[in-house]
Amino acid sequence: MQDHLEAALAHIAGEAVETTCAGRTDAGVHALEQVVHFDTGARRPLSAWVRGVNASLPANLAVLWAQEVRGDFHARYSARNRCYRYVLLNHPVRPAAGHGRVGWFHLPLDVERMRAAAKLMTGEHDFSAFRSAECQARSPVRTLSTIEIERRGVYVVFDFYANAFLHHMVRNLMGMLIHIGKGKRAPQWAAEVLASRDRAQCAPTFDAAGLYLARVEYAAEWDLPLGARSRLTSPEVVQQ
C-alpha cells in the first residue's frame, strides 16, 4: 500500500515523495491508524493532502487527516506506544463474509488460561522466541505493557500494547496463546518459551488475517489529531 500512497502524494505535490510509516504491516495484516510522515517542498492546503490524495488511492486505502509537523518529528521513532488488535472467530465453522478480516480457530478456547499466560509475558523482555528469522531489528528486547483478552460472543479479541514489536511477534504470541487456550499447554509454558529465547520452542506463527495495527501513540507535544480508534475492528464490524 505504501507505493500507492506515495504515488498519490506525488500527484498532489508535483514531485516524488518518500514516506516513512510508524509500523510495518505484512501481507494480510490490516492497518487502521497507520501514521506516515513525508517531506516536500510543495505548499498545499491540508484538504488537498486528504481529499486530493484520497481521490487517487484504491478503495481499500484512505487518508484520515493531515497536519504539518516540526522537522524533528519521525513517524516511527517519535512513537511511544503501539497497539495491535487480533480479532479471532472462535467457532466450529470458518468465517465467510469475514474471510481475510478475522482469524479463525474451531475448538473452544479458555480465555482465563490465555489471560494467565498473557500476564507472564508483560514487562521488558528478550522476545527472541517470538521473532521471525527475517526480523531485522537490532535488538530483540521490547516492553510489552499489557495483553488484553476479551470474549465477545463467538469472537475473542486480543489487544497487544508495546513500545514496539518484532517481525511476526504478535502472530507468534497468538500461536502460543491458542495452544494454551485449547488446553494443549499450561499457562506456565509461556514463561518457559520466553526464557528459552528459542523460536523453535514456540508454537507455529498464526494466520495474519485477523491482525490490525489499531493505534499508534505519540507524546502530547506533537498535538496529532488521532481519531480513528480500534472500534473499527470490533467483531460487530467484521461480522457484517
C-alpha positions in Angstrom: 0.0 0.0 0.0 2.9 2.3 0.6 3.7 2.6 -3.1 0.0 3.6 -3.8 0.2 6.3 -1.1 3.5 7.7 -2.4 2.1 7.8 -6.0 -1.0 9.7 -4.8 1.1 12.1 -2.7 3.4 12.7 -5.7 0.4 13.5 -7.8 -0.7 16.3 -5.4 2.9 17.5 -4.7 4.0 17.6 -8.3 7.2 15.8 -7.2 8.4 12.4 -6.0 7.5 11.7 -2.3 9.0 9.2 0.0 7.0 8.2 3.1 8.0 6.7 6.5 5.5 4.7 8.4 5.0 4.2 12.1 4.9 0.5 11.9 5.2 -2.2 9.3 2.3 -4.4 8.2 2.9 -7.7 6.4 0.8 -9.2 3.6 -2.6 -10.0 5.0 -2.2 -7.6 8.0 -4.5 -4.5 8.2 -3.8 -1.0 9.4 -6.4 1.3 10.8 -4.4 4.0 12.4 -1.1 4.0 10.5 0.8 7.2 10.8 3.0 8.4 8.0 5.4 11.3 7.5 7.0 12.8 4.4 9.0 15.8 3.4 8.0 18.0 0.4 8.6 21.5 -0.8 5.1 21.7 -2.2 2.7 24.1 -0.4 -0.9 22.8 -0.4 -3.9 23.2 1.8 -4.4 20.3 4.3 -7.6 19.4 2.5 -5.5 18.6 -0.6 -3.4 16.1 1.3 -6.6 14.4 2.4 -9.4 14.6 -0.2 -7.0 15.2 -3.1 -4.8 12.2 -2.2 -7.8 10.0 -1.5 -9.1 10.7 -5.0 -6.0 8.8 -6.3 -6.0 6.0 -3.8 -7.5 2.5 -4.2 -10.8 1.9 -2.4 -9.2 0.0 0.5 -6.8 2.8 1.4 -7.8 6.3 2.8 -6.0 9.2 4.4 -7.9 10.3 7.5 -6.1 13.5 8.3 -3.0 15.6 7.6 -1.0 18.0 9.7 2.2 19.9 9.3 4.8 18.9 11.9 8.2 20.1 13.1 11.2 18.8 11.2 12.3 16.6 14.1 9.1 14.5 14.0 9.5 10.9 12.9 6.5 8.7 12.4 8.4 5.6 13.6 10.9 6.9 16.2 8.7 9.5 17.8 6.0 6.9 18.5 5.8 6.0 22.2 3.4 3.0 22.0 1.6 0.8 19.5 -1.4 -1.4 19.8 -2.1 -4.4 17.6 -5.5 -6.0 17.7 -6.3 -9.6 16.7 -9.9 -10.5 16.1 -10.5 -14.2 16.3 -13.6 -16.1 15.3 -13.8 -19.0 17.8 -16.5 -21.1 16.2 -16.7 -24.6 14.6 -17.5 -23.1 11.2 -14.9 -21.0 9.4 -15.7 -17.3 8.5 -17.4 -16.5 5.2 -18.2 -12.8 5.0 -15.3 -12.1 7.4 -12.8 -14.1 5.3 -9.5 -12.3 5.3 -10.6 -9.9 8.0 -10.7 -12.2 11.0 -8.7 -15.1 12.2 -10.3 -18.5 13.0 -9.9 -21.3 15.4 -12.5 -24.1 15.5 -12.0 -25.6 19.0 -13.3 -23.9 22.2 -10.7 -21.6 23.9 -10.4 -21.0 27.6 -10.0 -17.2 27.9 -8.9 -17.4 31.6 -6.0 -19.7 30.7 -4.9 -17.4 28.0 -5.1 -14.4 30.3 -2.9 -16.2 32.9 -0.3 -16.8 30.2 -0.5 -13.2 29.0 0.4 -11.9 32.4 3.6 -13.8 32.3 4.6 -12.0 29.1 4.3 -8.4 30.2 7.2 -6.2 31.0 10.6 -5.7 29.3 11.9 -9.0 27.9 14.1 -10.5 25.2 11.4 -11.8 22.8 13.7 -13.8 20.6 11.4 -16.8 20.8 8.7 -14.7 19.2 10.6 -13.1 16.3 10.8 -14.3 12.8 14.0 -15.4 11.1 13.7 -12.4 8.8 13.4 -9.9 11.6 15.9 -7.0 11.0 15.5 -5.3 14.5 18.8 -4.6 16.1 17.6 -5.8 19.5 15.0 -8.4 20.5 14.2 -6.5 23.7 10.8 -5.0 23.8 8.5 -3.7 26.5 5.1 -5.4 26.3 2.9 -3.3 28.7 -0.2 -5.5 28.5 -2.2 -8.0 26.6 -6.0 -7.6 26.9 -8.2 -10.6 26.0 -11.9 -10.4 25.9 -14.6 -12.8 24.6 -17.4 -11.2 22.6 -19.9 -13.9 21.7 -18.2 -16.2 19.1 -15.2 -13.8 18.9 -12.2 -13.4 21.1 -10.4 -10.0 20.8 -6.8 -9.7 21.7 -5.1 -6.2 22.2 -1.3 -6.1 22.4 0.3 -2.9 23.7 4.0 -2.4 23.5 6.6 0.3 22.8 7.5 -1.6 19.6 7.1 -5.0 18.0 9.4 -7.5 16.3 8.6 -9.1 13.0 5.8 -11.6 13.4 5.9 -11.0 17.2 2.1 -10.7 17.6 1.3 -13.6 15.3 3.8 -15.8 17.2 2.3 -14.7 20.6 -1.1 -15.6 19.1 0.1 -19.1 18.2 1.3 -19.6 21.8 -1.9 -18.3 23.3 -4.1 -20.6 21.1 -2.1 -23.6 22.2 -2.7 -22.7 25.8 -6.3 -21.7 25.3 -7.2 -25.1 23.7 -5.5 -26.9 26.6 -2.5 -28.3 24.8 -0.1 -26.4 27.1 -0.3 -25.0 30.6 -0.1 -21.2 31.1 3.4 -21.5 32.6 4.6 -22.7 29.2 4.5 -19.1 28.1 7.2 -18.1 30.6 9.3 -21.2 29.6 9.2 -20.3 25.9 10.1 -16.6 26.7 13.0 -17.7 28.8 14.3 -20.1 26.2 14.8 -17.3 23.6 14.5 -20.0 21.0 11.9 -19.6 18.2 11.8 -23.4 17.8 10.3 -23.8 21.2 7.2 -21.7 20.4 4.0 -22.6 18.5 3.7 -22.0 14.7 3.0 -18.5 13.5 -0.7 -17.8 13.5 -2.7 -16.5 10.5 -2.3 -12.8 9.6 -6.0 -12.4 8.6 -7.3 -11.1 12.0 -4.4 -8.8 12.8 -4.8 -5.0 12.8 -2.4 -2.2 13.6 -5.0 -0.4 15.6 -3.3 2.5 17.3 0.0 4.5 17.4 0.5 6.8 20.3 2.7 9.9 20.5 3.5 12.5 23.1 1.1 15.3 23.6 3.7 17.8 22.3 3.0 16.7 18.7 -0.7 17.5 19.0 -1.7 15.0 16.4 -5.4 14.6 15.6 -5.6 10.9 16.1 -9.2 10.0 15.9 -9.6 6.6 14.3 -9.6 4.1 17.1 -9.8 0.3 17.3 -13.7 0.5 17.3 -13.2 -0.1 13.5 -12.0 -3.7 14.3 -14.9 -4.6 16.6 -16.5 -8.0 15.9 -19.7 -6.3 15.1 -18.0 -4.6 12.1 -16.1 -7.5 10.7 -19.1 -9.8 11.1 -21.1 -7.8 8.6 
